[in-house]
Protein backbone atom coordinates (compact mmCIF):
# COMPACT_ATOMS: atom_id res chain seq x y z
CA UNK A 1 0.00 0.00 0.00
CA UNK A 2 1.04 3.60 -0.57
CA UNK A 3 2.45 5.35 2.49
CA UNK A 4 -0.14 7.51 4.26
CA UNK A 5 2.23 10.49 4.12
CA UNK A 6 2.30 10.27 0.32
CA UNK A 7 -1.41 9.59 -0.11
CA UNK A 8 -4.04 12.13 -1.08
CA UNK A 9 -7.66 12.40 0.02
CA UNK A 10 -10.54 11.70 -2.33
CA UNK A 11 -13.80 13.02 -0.88
CA UNK A 12 -17.45 12.57 -1.80
CA UNK A 13 -20.50 14.04 -0.03
CA UNK A 14 -24.04 12.72 -0.45
CA UNK A 15 -27.24 12.31 1.58
CA UNK A 16 -25.72 14.45 4.33
CA UNK A 17 -22.71 12.15 4.70
CA UNK A 18 -19.05 12.68 3.88
CA UNK A 19 -16.86 9.85 2.67
CA UNK A 20 -13.07 9.95 2.30
CA UNK A 21 -10.37 7.55 1.17
CA UNK A 22 -6.58 7.80 1.09
CA UNK A 23 -5.18 6.91 -2.32
CA UNK A 24 -1.98 6.99 -4.33
CA UNK A 25 -2.05 10.19 -6.46
CA UNK A 26 -0.60 8.23 -9.38
CA UNK A 27 -3.60 5.87 -9.31
CA UNK A 28 -6.36 8.44 -9.81
CA UNK A 29 -6.78 7.79 -13.56
CA UNK A 30 -6.71 4.05 -13.03
CA UNK A 31 -9.33 4.13 -10.27
CA UNK A 32 -11.56 6.53 -12.20
CA UNK A 33 -11.55 4.07 -15.11
CA UNK A 34 -12.98 1.42 -12.78
CA UNK A 35 -9.79 -0.51 -12.11
CA UNK A 36 -8.48 -0.62 -8.55
CA UNK A 37 -6.05 -2.74 -6.57
CA UNK A 38 -6.84 -1.90 -2.96
CA UNK A 39 -3.49 -3.24 -1.76
CA UNK A 40 -1.49 -1.03 -4.11
CA UNK A 41 -3.70 1.98 -4.79
CA UNK A 42 -4.99 2.80 -1.28
CA UNK A 43 -3.07 3.74 1.85
CA UNK A 44 -5.67 2.03 4.04
CA UNK A 45 -8.41 -0.47 3.26
CA UNK A 46 -11.02 1.79 4.86
CA UNK A 47 -13.75 4.28 4.03
CA UNK A 48 -13.63 7.27 6.37
CA UNK A 49 -15.90 10.15 7.20
CA UNK A 50 -12.74 12.04 8.26
CA UNK A 51 -9.54 10.40 7.03
CA UNK A 52 -7.13 12.71 8.88
CA UNK A 53 -8.84 12.04 12.20
CA UNK A 54 -9.17 8.34 11.42
CA UNK A 55 -12.96 8.39 11.83
CA UNK A 56 -14.48 5.54 9.83
CA UNK A 57 -17.75 5.85 7.95
CA UNK A 58 -20.60 3.86 9.38
CA UNK A 59 -21.87 0.74 7.64
CA UNK A 60 -25.41 2.12 7.49
CA UNK A 61 -24.33 5.31 5.71
CA UNK A 62 -22.30 3.25 3.21
CA UNK A 63 -25.28 1.09 2.39
CA UNK A 64 -27.56 4.12 2.16
CA UNK A 65 -25.40 5.94 -0.37
CA UNK A 66 -23.50 3.19 -2.20
CA UNK A 67 -25.82 0.18 -1.66
CA UNK A 68 -22.74 -1.84 -0.66
CA UNK A 69 -19.93 -2.00 1.87
CA UNK A 70 -17.37 -3.26 -0.64
CA UNK A 71 -14.34 -0.97 -0.31
CA UNK A 72 -13.16 -1.28 -3.92
CA UNK A 73 -16.58 -0.44 -5.40
CA UNK A 74 -17.06 2.49 -3.04
CA UNK A 75 -13.55 3.83 -3.70
CA UNK A 76 -14.21 3.90 -7.43
CA UNK A 77 -17.46 5.81 -6.90
CA UNK A 78 -15.78 8.31 -4.58
CA UNK A 79 -13.03 9.07 -7.11
CA UNK A 80 -15.50 9.26 -10.00
CA UNK A 81 -18.12 11.43 -8.32
CA UNK A 82 -16.14 13.32 -5.70
CA UNK A 83 -13.12 15.58 -5.61
CA UNK A 84 -9.46 14.71 -5.25
CA UNK A 85 -7.32 16.96 -3.10
CA UNK A 86 -3.73 17.56 -4.19
CA UNK A 87 -1.01 19.66 -2.68
CA UNK A 88 0.46 22.31 -4.99
CA UNK A 89 3.60 20.22 -5.44
CA UNK A 90 1.63 17.03 -6.15
CA UNK A 91 -0.50 18.79 -8.77
CA UNK A 92 2.59 20.30 -10.42
CA UNK A 93 4.35 16.93 -10.63
CA UNK A 94 1.27 15.09 -11.90
CA UNK A 95 0.52 17.79 -14.46
CA UNK A 96 4.09 17.72 -15.77
CA UNK A 97 4.08 13.92 -16.02
CA UNK A 98 0.76 13.96 -17.88
CA UNK A 99 2.10 16.64 -20.21
CA UNK A 100 5.12 14.45 -21.02
CA UNK A 101 2.83 11.51 -21.76
CA UNK A 102 0.68 13.61 -24.09
CA UNK A 103 3.67 15.02 -25.97
CA UNK A 104 5.31 11.60 -26.31
CA UNK A 105 2.11 10.11 -27.70
CA UNK A 106 1.76 12.89 -30.27
CA UNK A 107 5.41 12.61 -31.30
CA UNK A 108 4.96 8.86 -31.70
CA UNK A 109 1.99 9.17 -34.05
CA UNK A 110 2.27 12.51 -35.82
CA UNK A 111 4.17 13.90 -38.78
CA UNK A 112 4.52 17.24 -40.49
CA UNK A 113 2.40 16.68 -43.65
CA UNK A 114 4.40 19.32 -45.53
CA UNK A 115 7.68 17.43 -45.14
CA UNK A 116 6.46 13.95 -44.14
CA UNK A 117 8.88 14.04 -41.22
CA UNK A 118 8.36 13.53 -37.46
CA UNK A 119 7.69 16.59 -35.32
CA UNK A 120 10.18 17.22 -32.47
CA UNK A 121 8.82 17.08 -28.93
CA UNK A 122 10.02 20.61 -28.21
CA UNK A 123 7.92 21.93 -31.12
CA UNK A 124 4.81 20.22 -29.76
CA UNK A 125 5.49 21.66 -26.31
CA UNK A 126 6.03 25.17 -27.68
CA UNK A 127 2.77 24.97 -29.63
CA UNK A 128 0.90 23.83 -26.51
CA UNK A 129 2.27 26.80 -24.59
CA UNK A 130 1.42 29.18 -27.43
CA UNK A 131 -2.11 27.79 -27.54
CA UNK A 132 -2.29 28.15 -23.73
CA UNK A 133 -3.41 24.54 -23.41
CA UNK A 134 -3.95 23.55 -19.79
CA UNK A 135 -3.18 19.91 -19.03
CA UNK A 136 -5.59 18.18 -16.65
CA UNK A 137 -3.65 15.73 -14.44
CA UNK A 138 -6.77 13.61 -13.96
CA UNK A 139 -7.94 13.23 -17.56
CA UNK A 140 -6.60 10.36 -19.65
CA UNK A 141 -3.71 10.89 -22.05
CA UNK A 142 -5.79 9.66 -24.99
CA UNK A 143 -8.61 12.13 -24.30
CA UNK A 144 -6.23 15.09 -24.02
CA UNK A 145 -4.21 14.18 -27.10
CA UNK A 146 -7.24 14.92 -29.25
CA UNK A 147 -7.83 18.21 -27.44
CA UNK A 148 -4.17 19.20 -27.91
CA UNK A 149 -4.31 18.42 -31.64
CA UNK A 150 -7.37 20.65 -32.01
CA UNK A 151 -5.59 23.46 -30.14
CA UNK A 152 -2.26 23.35 -31.98
CA UNK A 153 -3.35 22.59 -35.55
CA UNK A 154 -3.82 26.33 -36.32
CA UNK A 155 -0.21 26.86 -35.18
CA UNK A 156 1.78 24.02 -36.77
CA UNK A 157 1.17 21.58 -39.63
CA UNK A 158 0.44 18.22 -38.02
CA UNK A 159 -1.30 15.01 -38.98
CA UNK A 160 -1.66 11.55 -37.46
CA UNK A 161 -0.61 9.00 -40.04
CA UNK A 162 0.50 5.40 -40.40
CA UNK A 163 3.57 4.24 -42.29
CA UNK A 164 4.30 0.82 -43.77
CA UNK A 165 7.78 -0.63 -43.82
CA UNK A 166 8.95 -3.60 -45.87
CA UNK A 167 11.65 -5.53 -44.00
CA UNK A 168 13.96 -8.29 -45.17
CA UNK A 169 16.50 -9.96 -42.91
CA UNK A 170 18.34 -13.22 -42.41
CA UNK A 171 16.94 -16.02 -40.28
CA UNK A 172 19.65 -15.33 -37.71
CA UNK A 173 18.69 -11.66 -37.38
CA UNK A 174 15.00 -12.60 -37.32
CA UNK A 175 15.48 -14.22 -33.92
CA UNK A 176 17.03 -11.04 -32.54
CA UNK A 177 14.56 -8.57 -34.01
CA UNK A 178 11.16 -10.24 -34.33
CA UNK A 179 9.99 -9.56 -30.77
CA UNK A 180 10.66 -5.84 -31.12
CA UNK A 181 9.10 -5.69 -34.59
CA UNK A 182 5.92 -7.30 -33.27
CA UNK A 183 5.75 -4.82 -30.38
CA UNK A 184 6.14 -1.58 -32.34
CA UNK A 185 3.63 -2.22 -35.11
CA UNK A 186 1.07 -4.43 -36.78
CA UNK A 187 2.47 -7.13 -39.04
CA UNK A 188 0.42 -6.92 -42.24
CA UNK A 189 2.19 -9.68 -44.14
CA UNK A 190 5.11 -12.05 -43.51
CA UNK A 191 6.80 -14.91 -45.33
CA UNK A 192 10.08 -16.80 -45.69
CA UNK A 193 12.08 -16.85 -48.91
CA UNK A 194 13.59 -20.03 -50.37
CA UNK A 195 17.01 -18.77 -49.30
CA UNK A 196 15.90 -18.57 -45.66
CA UNK A 197 15.36 -14.82 -45.37
CA UNK A 198 12.46 -13.47 -43.35
CA UNK A 199 10.32 -10.80 -45.05
CA UNK A 200 7.42 -8.80 -43.68
CA UNK A 201 5.41 -5.62 -44.03
CA UNK A 202 4.57 -3.76 -40.84
CA UNK A 203 2.38 -0.76 -40.16
CA UNK A 204 3.55 1.71 -37.54
CA UNK A 205 2.71 5.25 -36.37
CA UNK A 206 4.45 7.61 -38.79
CA UNK A 207 6.33 9.42 -36.04
CA UNK A 208 8.11 6.20 -35.09
CA UNK A 209 9.56 5.60 -38.56
CA UNK A 210 13.12 6.66 -37.77
CA UNK A 211 13.12 4.97 -34.38
CA UNK A 212 11.95 1.63 -35.82
CA UNK A 213 14.43 1.69 -38.69
CA UNK A 214 17.26 2.42 -36.25
CA UNK A 215 16.11 -0.46 -34.04
CA UNK A 216 16.05 -2.92 -36.96
CA UNK A 217 19.50 -1.82 -38.12
CA UNK A 218 20.84 -2.21 -34.61
CA UNK A 219 19.38 -5.68 -34.13
CA UNK A 220 20.65 -6.83 -37.54
CA UNK A 221 24.00 -4.98 -37.32
CA UNK A 222 22.98 -3.08 -40.45
CA UNK A 223 22.36 -6.19 -42.53
CA UNK A 224 18.58 -5.88 -42.82
CA UNK A 225 16.87 -4.21 -45.76
CA UNK A 226 14.16 -1.71 -44.87
CA UNK A 227 12.03 0.16 -47.37
CA UNK A 228 9.37 2.78 -46.71
CA UNK A 229 6.26 1.91 -48.71
CA UNK A 230 4.22 4.74 -50.18
N, C-alpha and C positions, 0 to 999 in steps of 0.2 A: 504493500500500500504506500501511497505517497505520504511523505512526512507532513504532519499537521501544520508545521511552520511554513511549508511551501504551498499548502492547499489554499484554494479560494472558496468563498461562500457562494452557493447558488440558492436563491430565495424565491419562494412562491407563496402568495397570499390568496386565500379563497375561503368563502363561507365563514369569515371572521377568524380564520386560523392562519398562522404563519408556519411555513415549513422551510427548513434549511438543511443543506448537505455540504460536506467538505469534499471538494474534488480537485483533481490534478488540472491545472489550467490548460495543459497541453491536450487534455482529453475532451474538451468542450464540444468540438466538432463531432467527434466520434459518438459521444453520448447523445447529442442532439439528433444524430442520424438513426438512433435507436439501437446502437451497439454499445454495450457496457460490460466491463469486467470489474466487478465490485472490488476484487482483491487488488487490482492494479490502478483503477481509476478513482477510487475514493480513499480518503484518509481514514475514515471510520465507517463501518457497516451499520450506520444508524441514520435515522431521520430525526432531525431536531426541530424544536420550536425556537430555540436560541442556541446556535452551535457554539458560540464563544463562551457561553455560561455552562454548556454541557447539558442543557435541559432538553430531554427527549420529547418528541411529539407523542401524544397519546394514541393508543390503538383505535379508539372510537373516532377521533378526528381524521385519522388516516383512511379508515373505511368510509367515512362520510364524504370525503373529498375525492379519494382515489379509487374507492370500491375494492381496495386490496391493502394488504400489509407487506407485500413483496417489495423489498428495498430497491431492487434493480428497476422494476417497473415504475415505481414512484420517482426514483432519481431521474429517469428519462423524462418524465412529465414535468418535473421541477425545472430541469434545464431548458426544455422546449417552451414552457409557458411562462417561466419566471424570469428573473434577471440574474446576471452573473456579475459579481463584484470583483474588480481587479484593482490592484494598486497601480499607480502611475507607471512604475518601472515594469510591472508585469504586462500592462497593456502595450507599452512601447516595444518590449521584446517580442510579444506575440504578433504585433502588427508588422514589425520588421521581418519576422520569419515568414509570415503569410505573404508579404510583398515579394520576398525572394522566391517563394514557391510559384507565385503568379508569373513573375518575370521568366523564371526557368521554363515554365510550361509554354509560354508564348515563344520563347527563343527556340524551343524544341520543335514547335509545329509551324512556325511562320517563316515567310520569306518576303523579300522586297520584290514585288511583281515587276518592277521596272528593270531590275538587274538579275532576277532569279537567284539571288544570293541570300544567305541567312542574315538576320538582323542582330547586331550586337546587343548584349544585355544592357549596356550603358545607354544605348539609344532608346530602348524601351522604357527604362527608368526615367530618362530625361523627358520623354513624351508624357509619361504619367504625371510627373511633377508640373509640366507645362499645362496639362489638362486639369490640374488640381484634383486628381482622382484620390479619394480617401479610401484606403484599404480597411475593410472590416475584419478584425481578427477572428470573428466568430462565423463568418460566412465561408462556405467551401471555396477552395481554389477554383474548381471548375465553373462555379456560378460567377465568380468575379472576373475570370478570364474574359468571358463574353462582354461583361460591362467595360472592362479596360479596352478591349478592341473597339467598342463603339465610341469610347472617349478619345482614343488616340488616332483613329483612322483619318480625321480631318487634318492631322498634324504630320503623319508620316505614311508613306505607301506601305501597306502591309496586307498580307493575305495568307490564310491557312491553306496549305496545299500538301499533297502526297507526292512522293517521288518513288520511282521504281528503279531498282538496280539489278543488273544481270551480273552474276558472279560465277566464276569458274576457278576451281582450285583442285589440287591433287588430293587423293584419298588421305594422305598423311596429314595435310593441313586441315582437311574436313574435320578430323577428330578434335583439333585444337580450336576451331572457329565456330562449329555448328551451334553450340549452346548459346553463344553470344548473338549469332545471327538470328536465331529463333526468338531471342528475348527482345531485340530492338525493333523487329518488324513482323509483318505477316508474309509468310512464304506462299507466293502465288503459284509457283510451279517449281518442281525439282526433278532431276533425273541424273543417271550415271552414264558416262560415255563408255564406249567399248575399250578405251585406253585406261579406264579407271579414274577419270576425273569426275568430280562432283560439280554439277551445274544447277543454278537456281535463279529464280527471279523473286525479289522481295520488295514489298511496299513499306515505306517508312515515312514519318513526318519529314517534310522538306527541309526543315531547319537542322535535322540530324545528319544530312547528307555527308558533310565533311567528316563528322565524328565517326560515322559508320565506316566510311572508306578507310580512314586512318586505322580503325580497329582491325579491319580485315587485313590490311597490309602488315600490321604488326603481328597478328596471329600467323600469317603465312610467310613472314619475313620478306615481304614484297613480291612473292611469287604468284599471288592470285591475280586474276584478271577481273577488273570491275568496270562496268560500263553503265553510264546513266542513260536510261531509256526515256525517250521523249513521248 
